[in-house]
Amino acid sequence: MSKGNRMKNAVVVLLNNYADWEAGYLTGILNQRKDWQVKVASNQKTITSIGGVVTEPDQAVAEAGRDSKIDLLILIGGKSWTLEDSNLKKLIKDQLDNQLPLAAICGSVDFLAKNGFLNNYQHTGNAQYLWRDFPEYQNQAGFLKKQAVRDRNLVTANGTAALDFTELTLGLIGDHQADAKRAVDLYRLGFYDYCEKYGNPF
C-alpha cells in the first residue's frame, strides 16, 4: 500500500451467540489484504459464539465509526438479534444514509427488517414469514428467494449462504466479479478442483 492511500476499515458487529461460520471466509480474506483492517464491535465486553469461541471486541458499537469512516459494515447473524439497541440502529442508519457498504447475514437481516431498513432495497433473509409481525417492514415484494442478494450498497444473505455472502460482499467493495468468484471458489470447489480450474493458488 502506498503512503498516500488510506487503510480501509471493515467493522464486524458480533453479538453474543454469534454464528462463527458466517464471518470466517469474508473476514479472513479481508484481513489478509494490505489495504484493509478488520475490527470487531459489540454491545458487550466479551462475547461467545455458538461454537464456544470467546471474543473480546475492539470497540463498543456506540464507538464504531466515531473516529474514522467505516468502509464496510458487516453484521454477522446468530441468536441475539431480537434485541432493542439504539446504538446499533444508529450505526446501521448512518451507514445506509451515507450509501456506504453494508453486508448482513442471517439473524442480522431480521433486525434490518424489524427496523424498516429493507424497505428501499431488494433483499433476502432466512425466511420472510419470520417478519410478518414487524409493522416497520413494508417491502414484501422486494424479498427474493435467493441465498444472497446485492442491491446497491447492501448485501443480505440467509444463514446457509456464507460463501455467496462473501462473494457478493467482495463485489460490493470493488472486487471484479471474476476475482470475487475466484477468491471464494477455493472454498466452494475445494483445493483439487480449484487447481484444475485456476491452477495452484499457493
Secondary structure by P-SEA (a helix, b strand, c coil): ccccccbbbbbbbbccccccccccaaaaaaaacccbbbbbbccccccccccbbbbbbccccccccccccccbbbbbbccccccccaaaaaaaaaaaaaccbbbbcaaaaaaaaaaccccccccccccccccccccccccccccccccccccccbbbbccccaaaaaaaaaaaacccaaaaaaaacccccccaaaaacccccc
